[in-house]
Amino acid sequence: MLDKSSALSDVKILDFSHLLAGPFATQILGDYGAEVYKIERIHVGDDFRRWNFFNKKVGGYSSASYMAWNRNKRSIALDIRKPEAKKIIYKMAESCDVVIQNFRPGVMAKRGYGYDDFKKINPKIIYCSGSGYGESGPYLNKPGQDLLLQGITGLAKNTGRFSYPPTQLGAGIADQLGSLNMVIGILSALHYRNRTGRGQEIKVDLLSALLQHQLQEFVAVLNLNQEFKRPDSGVGHPGSGAPFGIYKTKDDYITIAVASLEDLSEILEDENLKKYSEGPSGAMGSDLQIKKRDEIFHYIENLTKNHTTEFLDSKLSEKGCWSAPLKTHKEVYDDPQVKHMDMFTTFSHKHYGKVKTVSPAVKMSETPTKVSRPVPMIGEHGLEILKEFGYSEDEIDSFIENEIMSIENYE
């Protein structure tokens, strides 16, 4: 019976993806209620299972990276190189809506799992491919890794201080933006299919995703014919003037996004600060605030160091300025607003226990997103999945015996 409490409860997904970009996309779709069949490599599973932060495993079982991107899925582990496994996958594809994969371009088609192969089985199938740089061109064989993408797209050279090397972000931003583009493409294709009955192929790449999400920077540089120059201070954007930035305080740091120098002069008890607001000004501040932004930043920071973060944040808020404290991940977990929004949750598994994670970000009134399944073990659901597709226990036992599939907790 159709579960109408979830927006995508009637959508079935064959998920060949691994590492981050694909799995995060299918996890989001799973949060919305889609049935996600995660097809993993026999015995070893997704490579991210072994990529451990701090050289530790969550629950003594798997990496935090794998735990982060693979909830709300059922795992079936198959040796997709074998004809018997291909027959299983083709049979599943007959009633599935979406196929998603992020192998290097051409790999899946060579093995008989390309769009044209699945389209013959199910003309309404939606096939989403993820890659680093598209499926042709001079970067075709370059690894589509997040740090490389941050460098190639100009993001790293636009981040950090001028006297320091270019700086990468502390999260896999290219992969995650690629994931969101996959979700947007798949949802759009499902809507189109509902209207026309036609499936289609979707191609998403991380290069385009990271370019797309630097729109204002590229529009500025390409149309004003001027490159950004990184500040040699904590000013928060290479196109901004002071005081926009992150400042040292007596006990930690504070972000100041919008504050007039007049207000800062009063709060920090220094009249000389007002001199930097003299002359022509625009939305980004006076000409001096842009030309002398590093000088102004250091001037302000010498004053903020005399006050606590709590004091400054309170005084700035009273003036209607935009400011906030900086927090570690552990501090964010205890943040009152984050708690109020229920942005952390847990899931539990009989083998590795309870795992804390971030809740789905989108809230829906009629079809709420939810974490309904824990992260699976390798091939954990192979038995039940194949039974649902009409295979007998004898057939499944034969698949296991002949190394066509594996079930990590098979008894």
C-alpha positions as CSV (number, residue, x, y, z in Angstrom):
1,M,0.0,0.0,0.0
2,L,1.3,3.4,-1.0
3,D,2.7,5.5,1.9
4,K,1.1,8.9,1.3
5,S,2.9,10.4,4.2
6,S,6.2,10.6,2.2
7,A,6.5,12.8,-0.9
8,L,8.5,10.2,-2.9
9,S,7.2,6.9,-1.5
10,D,6.2,5.7,-5.0
11,V,9.8,6.3,-6.4
12,K,12.3,3.4,-6.6
13,I,16.0,4.1,-7.2
14,L,18.8,1.8,-8.4
15,D,21.8,3.5,-6.7
16,F,25.2,2.5,-8.1
17,S,26.9,5.6,-6.7
18,H,29.7,5.6,-4.2
19,L,31.8,8.1,-2.2
20,L,30.0,11.4,-1.7
21,A,28.2,13.2,-4.5
22,G,25.9,10.3,-5.6
23,P,25.3,8.9,-2.1
24,F,24.3,12.3,-0.7
25,A,21.9,12.8,-3.5
26,T,20.2,9.4,-3.0
27,Q,20.2,10.0,0.8
28,I,18.2,13.2,0.3
29,L,15.8,11.4,-2.0
30,G,15.5,8.7,0.7
31,D,14.8,11.4,3.3
32,Y,11.8,12.3,1.1
33,G,10.6,8.7,1.2
34,A,12.1,7.2,-2.0
35,E,13.0,3.4,-1.9
36,V,16.7,3.4,-2.5
37,Y,18.4,0.1,-3.5
38,K,22.1,0.7,-2.8
39,I,24.1,-1.6,-5.1
40,E,27.5,-2.2,-3.5
41,R,30.6,-4.2,-4.4
42,I,30.5,-7.7,-3.2
43,H,32.2,-8.2,0.2
44,V,33.9,-4.8,0.3
45,G,31.0,-2.3,-0.3
46,D,31.4,1.4,-0.9
47,D,34.9,2.8,-0.7
48,F,33.8,5.4,1.8
49,R,33.3,2.7,4.4
50,R,37.1,2.7,4.9
51,W,37.8,6.5,4.8
52,N,38.1,7.1,8.6
53,F,38.5,10.5,10.2
54,F,40.8,10.4,13.3
55,N,41.6,6.8,12.3
56,K,38.4,5.7,14.1
57,K,35.2,3.9,13.2
58,V,31.7,4.9,14.3
59,G,30.3,2.2,16.5
60,G,33.5,0.2,15.8
61,Y,32.0,-0.6,12.4
62,S,32.4,1.9,9.7
63,S,33.7,5.4,8.8
64,A,31.9,8.6,9.7
65,S,32.1,9.5,6.0
66,Y,30.0,6.4,5.1
67,M,27.7,6.9,8.0
68,A,27.1,10.5,6.9
69,W,25.7,9.9,3.4
70,N,23.9,6.5,3.4
71,R,20.9,6.5,5.7
72,N,17.4,5.6,4.4
73,K,18.8,3.0,2.0
74,R,18.8,-0.8,1.6
75,S,22.0,-2.4,0.5
76,I,22.4,-5.3,-1.9
77,A,26.0,-6.4,-2.7
78,L,26.5,-7.8,-6.2
79,D,29.4,-8.6,-8.5
80,I,28.0,-6.5,-11.3
81,R,30.7,-7.9,-13.7
82,K,28.9,-11.3,-13.7
83,P,26.0,-12.1,-16.1
84,E,23.9,-13.5,-13.3
85,A,24.2,-10.2,-11.4
86,K,23.3,-8.3,-14.5
87,K,20.1,-10.3,-14.9
88,I,19.2,-9.4,-11.3
89,I,19.8,-5.7,-11.9
90,Y,17.9,-5.7,-15.2
91,K,14.9,-7.4,-13.5
92,M,15.0,-4.7,-10.7
93,A,15.2,-2.0,-13.4
94,E,11.9,-3.1,-14.9
95,S,10.0,-1.5,-12.0
96,C,12.4,1.2,-10.9
97,D,12.1,4.9,-11.7
98,V,15.6,6.2,-11.4
99,V,19.2,4.9,-11.9
100,I,22.0,7.0,-10.5
101,Q,25.8,6.4,-10.9
102,N,29.0,8.4,-10.5
103,F,31.6,6.2,-12.0
104,R,34.1,7.6,-14.5
105,P,32.5,8.5,-17.8
106,G,32.0,5.4,-20.0
107,V,32.6,2.8,-17.3
108,M,29.0,1.8,-16.7
109,A,28.1,1.8,-20.4
110,K,31.0,-0.5,-21.1
111,R,29.7,-3.0,-18.5
112,G,26.1,-2.9,-19.9
113,Y,24.7,-0.4,-17.4
114,G,24.5,2.7,-19.5
115,Y,21.4,4.8,-20.2
116,D,20.7,3.0,-23.5
117,D,20.8,-0.4,-21.8
118,F,18.3,0.6,-19.1
119,K,16.1,2.5,-21.6
120,K,15.6,-0.8,-23.5
121,I,14.4,-2.5,-20.4
122,N,12.3,0.4,-19.1
123,P,11.6,3.3,-21.5
124,K,10.4,5.5,-18.7
125,I,13.6,5.2,-16.7
126,I,15.4,8.3,-15.5
127,Y,19.2,7.9,-15.6
128,C,21.4,10.3,-13.7
129,S,25.2,10.3,-14.2
130,G,27.6,12.3,-12.0
131,S,31.2,13.1,-13.0
132,G,33.9,15.5,-12.2
133,Y,34.2,17.4,-15.5
134,G,31.5,16.2,-17.8
135,E,31.9,13.3,-20.2
136,S,34.4,14.7,-22.7
137,G,37.1,17.3,-23.1
138,P,40.7,17.8,-21.9
139,Y,39.9,17.0,-18.2
140,L,38.1,13.8,-19.0
141,N,40.7,11.6,-17.2
142,K,41.4,13.9,-14.3
143,P,40.1,12.7,-10.9
144,G,36.9,14.5,-10.0
145,Q,38.0,15.2,-6.4
146,D,36.7,18.1,-4.3
147,L,40.0,19.8,-3.5
148,L,41.0,19.7,-7.1
149,L,37.7,21.3,-8.1
150,Q,38.1,24.1,-5.6
151,G,41.4,24.9,-7.2
152,I,40.4,24.6,-10.8
153,T,37.3,26.8,-10.4
154,G,39.0,29.7,-8.8
155,L,37.4,29.2,-5.3
156,A,40.6,28.5,-3.5
157,K,42.4,31.5,-4.9
158,N,39.4,33.6,-3.8
159,T,39.6,32.3,-0.2
160,G,41.8,33.2,2.7
161,R,44.5,35.9,3.2
162,F,46.7,37.3,0.4
163,S,50.0,36.6,2.3
164,Y,48.9,32.9,2.9
165,P,48.5,30.2,0.2
166,P,45.1,29.8,-1.4
167,T,42.7,28.2,1.0
168,Q,40.3,25.3,0.6
169,L,37.0,25.2,2.5
170,G,36.7,22.8,5.4
171,A,33.9,20.7,3.8
172,G,33.4,18.9,0.5
173,I,31.5,21.8,-1.1
174,A,31.9,20.7,-4.8
175,D,30.6,17.2,-4.1
176,Q,27.7,18.4,-2.1
177,L,26.6,21.1,-4.6
178,G,26.8,18.3,-7.2
179,S,24.5,16.2,-5.1
180,L,22.0,19.0,-4.9
181,N,22.1,19.4,-8.7
182,M,21.5,15.6,-9.1
183,V,18.4,15.9,-6.8
184,I,17.1,19.0,-8.7
185,G,17.6,17.2,-12.0
186,I,15.9,14.0,-10.9
187,L,12.9,15.7,-9.3
188,S,12.5,17.8,-12.5
189,A,12.7,14.7,-14.6
190,L,10.1,12.9,-12.5
191,H,7.8,15.8,-12.9
192,Y,8.3,15.9,-16.6
193,R,7.7,12.1,-16.8
194,N,4.4,12.5,-14.8
195,R,3.2,14.9,-17.5
196,T,4.5,13.1,-20.6
197,G,5.3,9.5,-19.7
198,R,8.9,9.9,-20.9
199,G,12.1,9.3,-19.1
200,Q,15.4,10.9,-19.8
201,E,19.1,11.1,-19.2
202,I,20.6,13.6,-16.7
203,K,24.2,14.6,-16.6
204,V,25.7,16.4,-13.6
205,D,29.3,17.4,-13.1
206,L,31.1,19.0,-10.2
207,L,32.9,21.5,-12.3
208,S,29.7,23.1,-13.5
209,A,28.2,22.9,-10.0
210,L,31.0,24.9,-8.4
211,L,31.0,27.4,-11.2
212,Q,27.3,27.9,-10.9
213,H,27.6,28.6,-7.2
214,Q,30.2,31.4,-7.8
215,L,27.8,33.3,-10.0
216,Q,28.2,36.8,-8.5
217,E,32.0,36.5,-8.5
218,F,32.2,35.5,-12.2
219,V,29.6,38.1,-13.3
220,A,31.7,40.7,-11.5
221,V,35.1,39.6,-12.8
222,L,34.0,38.9,-16.4
223,N,31.9,42.1,-16.8
224,L,34.0,44.6,-14.8
225,N,37.2,43.1,-16.3
226,Q,39.0,43.0,-12.9
227,E,40.2,40.1,-10.8
228,F,39.5,40.0,-7.1
229,K,42.4,40.3,-4.8
230,R,42.3,38.5,-1.5
231,P,42.6,40.8,1.6
232,D,45.7,40.5,3.8
233,S,43.4,40.4,6.9
234,G,40.3,38.7,8.1
235,V,38.0,40.6,5.8
236,G,35.5,37.9,4.7
237,H,35.3,38.4,0.9
238,P,37.9,39.6,-1.6
239,G,35.3,42.0,-3.0
240,S,34.3,43.5,0.4
241,G,35.7,46.3,2.5
242,A,36.0,46.5,6.3
243,P,34.5,45.8,8.7
244,F,33.0,42.7,7.0
245,G,35.0,39.8,8.5
246,I,36.1,37.7,11.4
247,Y,37.7,39.3,14.4
248,K,39.7,38.1,17.4
249,T,38.1,38.9,20.7
250,K,39.3,38.7,24.3
251,D,38.2,35.1,24.6
252,D,37.5,33.8,21.1
253,Y,36.3,35.3,17.7
254,I,33.3,37.2,16.4
255,T,31.9,37.6,12.9
256,I,30.8,41.2,11.9
257,A,28.9,41.3,8.6
258,V,27.1,44.7,8.7
259,A,28.1,47.5,11.1
260,S,28.7,51.2,10.5
261,L,32.0,52.6,11.6
262,E,30.1,55.1,13.7
263,D,28.4,52.3,15.6
264,L,31.7,50.4,16.0
265,S,33.4,53.6,17.2
266,E,30.8,54.0,19.9
267,I,30.8,50.3,21.0
268,L,34.6,50.1,21.0
269,E,35.0,53.6,22.5
270,D,37.4,54.9,19.8
271,E,36.4,58.1,18.0
272,N,39.3,57.8,15.5
273,L,37.6,54.9,13.8
274,K,35.1,57.3,12.2
275,K,37.8,58.9,10.0
276,Y,37.6,55.8,7.7
277,S,34.0,56.5,6.8
278,E,34.8,59.9,5.2
279,G,34.5,60.5,1.5
280,P,32.3,58.9,-1.2
281,S,30.5,55.7,-0.2
282,G,28.3,53.0,-1.7
283,A,26.6,49.9,-0.5
284,M,30.0,48.2,0.3
285,G,31.0,51.3,2.5
286,S,33.2,54.3,1.8
287,D,36.0,54.3,-0.7
288,L,38.4,54.2,2.2
289,Q,36.7,51.2,3.7
290,I,37.6,49.3,0.5
291,K,41.0,50.8,-0.3
292,K,42.2,50.6,3.3
293,R,40.3,47.5,4.4
294,D,43.3,45.7,5.8
295,E,44.4,48.7,7.8
296,I,40.8,49.2,9.1
297,F,40.5,45.5,9.9
298,H,43.6,45.5,12.0
299,Y,42.6,48.7,13.7
300,I,39.2,47.3,14.7
301,E,40.7,44.0,15.8
302,N,43.1,45.7,18.1
303,L,40.0,47.1,19.8
304,T,37.8,43.9,19.7
305,K,40.6,42.0,21.5
306,N,39.8,44.0,24.6
307,H,36.2,42.7,24.8
308,T,34.6,39.3,25.1
309,T,32.6,37.8,22.2
310,E,29.4,37.8,24.3
311,F,29.8,41.5,25.1
312,L,30.5,42.5,21.5
313,D,27.7,40.4,20.1
314,S,25.2,41.9,22.6
315,K,26.2,45.5,21.9
316,L,26.3,45.1,18.2
317,S,22.8,43.4,18.3
318,E,21.5,46.4,20.3
319,K,22.6,48.7,17.5
320,G,21.0,46.5,14.8
321,C,24.4,45.4,13.5
322,W,24.8,41.9,12.1
323,S,27.2,39.8,14.1
324,A,27.5,36.3,15.6
325,P,29.9,34.2,17.6
326,L,32.0,31.4,16.0
327,K,31.4,27.9,17.1
328,T,33.0,24.5,16.9
329,H,31.0,21.5,15.7
330,K,30.5,20.3,19.3
331,E,29.3,23.8,20.3
332,V,26.9,23.8,17.4
333,Y,25.4,20.6,18.6
334,D,24.4,22.4,21.9
335,D,23.3,25.7,20.2
336,P,19.8,26.6,21.4
337,Q,18.5,27.6,18.0
338,V,19.8,24.4,16.4
339,K,18.1,22.4,19.3
340,H,14.9,24.4,18.8
341,M,14.9,23.4,15.1
342,D,15.6,19.7,15.9
343,M,18.5,19.7,13.5
344,F,20.2,16.7,15.0
345,T,18.8,13.3,15.3
346,T,19.9,9.7,15.9
347,F,19.4,6.4,14.2
348,S,20.1,3.0,15.6
349,H,21.3,-0.4,14.2
350,K,21.4,-3.7,16.0
351,H,25.1,-4.2,15.1
352,Y,26.8,-0.8,15.6
353,G,24.3,0.9,17.9
354,K,23.2,4.6,18.0
355,V,24.7,7.2,15.6
356,K,24.1,10.9,15.9
357,T,23.6,12.7,12.6
358,V,22.2,15.9,11.1
359,S,18.4,15.9,10.4
360,P,17.0,16.6,7.0
361,A,17.1,20.3,6.3
362,V,13.8,20.8,4.5
363,K,10.6,20.8,6.6
364,M,7.3,19.9,4.9
365,S,3.8,20.2,6.4
366,E,2.1,17.3,4.6
367,T,5.0,14.9,3.8
368,P,7.7,15.5,6.5
369,T,11.2,14.3,5.7
370,K,12.5,11.7,8.2
371,V,15.3,9.3,9.0
372,S,13.5,5.9,8.8
373,R,16.4,3.5,8.1
374,P,19.9,3.3,9.6
375,V,23.0,3.1,7.4
376,P,23.1,-0.5,6.1
377,M,25.8,-3.1,6.4
378,I,27.3,-4.5,3.2
379,G,24.5,-6.3,1.3
380,E,22.5,-6.4,4.5
381,H,19.1,-6.4,2.7
382,G,20.0,-8.6,-0.3
383,L,17.9,-11.5,0.9
384,E,14.7,-9.4,1.5
385,I,15.2,-7.4,-1.7
386,L,15.6,-10.4,-3.9
387,K,12.6,-12.1,-2.3
388,E,10.6,-9.0,-3.1
389,F,11.6,-9.4,-6.8
390,G,10.5,-13.0,-6.9
391,Y,13.7,-14.9,-6.2
392,S,13.6,-18.0,-4.0
393,E,15.8,-18.8,-1.0
394,D,17.5,-21.6,-3.0
395,E,18.3,-19.2,-5.8
396,I,19.7,-16.6,-3.3
397,D,21.8,-19.3,-1.6
398,S,23.1,-20.2,-5.0
399,F,24.0,-16.5,-5.7
400,I,25.9,-16.4,-2.5
401,E,27.7,-19.7,-3.0
402,N,28.8,-18.6,-6.5
403,E,30.1,-15.2,-5.4
404,I,27.4,-13.3,-7.3
405,M,26.2,-11.6,-4.2
406,S,27.2,-11.3,-0.5
407,I,25.4,-10.5,2.7
408,E,27.6,-9.2,5.5
409,N,25.3,-10.5,8.3
410,Y,24.0,-13.5,6.4
411,E,23.1,-16.4,8.7
